[in-house]
Each structure stands twice: as C-alpha cells, then as structure tokens.
Amino acid sequence: MTEKHDYDTPWKEIIEQYFPEFIAFFFPKAFQDIDWKRGYEFLDKELQKIAKDADTGRRYVDKLVKVWLKNGKDVWAVIHADIQIEGEGDFSERMYIYNYRLYDRYRRHAASFAVIGYAGRKKNTGKFEKKLWDCEVRFRFPVVRLGDYAKDEKSLRDSDNPFAVVVLAHLKTKATVRSSRKRMREKIALIRHLYRKGFSKQDIINLFRFIDWVMFLPEKEDDLFWEEVSVFEKEGKMPYITSVERIGYKRGIKQGIQQMRSMLARLIAKKFRVRPEQELPKLEKLGPDDLLELGEELLDFESLEAVYRWIERRTA
C-alpha cells in the first residue's frame, strides 16, 4: 500500500492537546517535578528563532514549552518528537545545537527530551560528545523509542493515558505498511478499544482524529472502515462522529488541498513564465504540509529547476 508520510501534523496537534499527559507518559520524573497548577506556555516563535539557522530542509515535531517547577523556578523544556520513517544522522548534534542556542539566547538551561519513531541505533542517540586535547563537551538527553513499547502492548491497553493510544496507533501503523487490509482491521480494533476505555467525548474525538490521520487507508478500505465505525457507534449509542460529518470532512479536505495546488500552480506559472496546467501535475503528490511550505518558500527559488528539485526531494 502507499504509505502516508505526514506524521508531523497529528503529532503536533496531540502534543498541544495533551502536553501534561505527554510528559507523564514518556518522562514521569519530570512530570513529578513540574508545578502543573501554574500552567505551561508553548513558545513556538522562540523556537523558530533559535532553530532557523539550523534548518536542514526536513520537518520535525519540535516544541518549546515553558513550565514552572515545584521549587519555584521556571525551566525551558525542548520537546523533540521525531516521528520519521527513516533515521537522522545528525540527530544528537542538532539536539545539542538547540540546547546551547537556548542557553546562549536566554541564559536558561533547557531540558531536551526526544521521542523517536524509527528504529534508531542506541549508540547514536541520546548523547553528543566532542573532545580536543583537554577541552571536552558532553551533552546527554533522554530518548524514548516508540518501538520499545511493542514488547508490552498489554500495558498500553491497560493504561488510561491518551498517549498509550497514540503509541498503539504508531506501532500498528508501522506494522501494517505492506497491507491495507490488515491496517483496516487493526484500525477498527483500536477504535473499538478507544470507545471501551471510557474516555470523554472530546478525548475520543481528539484521539480518533489522530488515529484516522496516521493510520491512513486507501479509499476502498477507508469506506469499509467507516461503515464499521457507524455500526458500532449505533450499537453503543455514542454517535460522536457520524457518517455525514465524515463525508463532509473528506470532501472539504479534498477541495481545500486541490485549491492549494491550483493556487501554487498559478504562482509558479507567473513567477517563471510557464503555463499553470503544465505545473499542476507536478504538485499532485504533495501533501497539505508540503504545499504550505512550498508556498512559503516559493519566492526564494531562483529557477524552475530548483522548484522541481525541491518537489522531487519531498516525493522521493
């Protein structure tokens, strides 16, 4: 089956919706020390300032959050959830760069946490070390590997933390890359589990959205999946997401994406003096995030060939 590559957007959403639960699930020691009564603050603009010079052209789920400790001090927490299919060679180096740039800019020590979804080699993640004669730098940070949770799915199913469902969705997505039928069955089972856990209506809607996004299905299997959802929603008298809403949602998303492609094709045509209909097919394989990013960067491209190379890298 064709794999859906946009894992970034649903992970960004779910971390923003359940940040305390995210910390409690993956980094319980930090959770105990944070004064959650004082709230927390996302500092995405600040993160963009310290990260822009380190941009490599790839996308990451980086979050910068300000929290307060129970001892009265405030602390920066760099949350780096790298949910990628492939690994990243300079992962630890980039974590180090973000950390020292935060200290250089704000004179505050940041707690850098990493969650990775690929099968990274342990010796290459969680530390960055450089040494020249007696001058030495050592940077270590906690790394959570989602694949490790596959050893104990029962604990995930028993947990009431929303991120147990998130991890299950990730594991089932990775395990069903080659079979859309198997993914459909696993997705149905996971949605049934979600309803049985007794989450609130809004929690079910939020987690449902995450599962539906990452466990992408071809249209045929997707239609069968929604028929099954409709049946057990009626059985349980919990019509949280009706078929009518789903049809409208799918139609709206498709229309919006197509409008984005058409607009970009016109902009490319105007900038490089070509025909829009000539450029539109080249944009068909780009997802919503890619289209948005291309729109932001289009003015920086100096040639049509550079645009094509950018599209090729994203669709490779």
ABEGO torsion letter per residue (X at the ends): XBBBABAAAAAAAAAAABAAAAAAAABAAAAAABBAAAEBBBBAAAAAAAAAAABAGBBBBBBBBBBBBAAGBBBBBBBBBBBBABBBAAAAAAAAAAAAAAAAAAGBBBBBBBBBABBBBAAABGBBBBBBEABBBBBBBBBBBAAAAAABAAAAAABABAAAAAAAAAAAAAAAAABAAAAAAAAAAAAAAAAAAGBBAAAAAAAAAAAAAABBBBAAAAAAAAAAAAAAAAAAGBBABBAAAAAAAAAAAAAAAAAAAAAAAAAAAAAAGBBAAAAAAAAAABBAAAAAAAAAAAAABABAAAAAAAAAAAAX
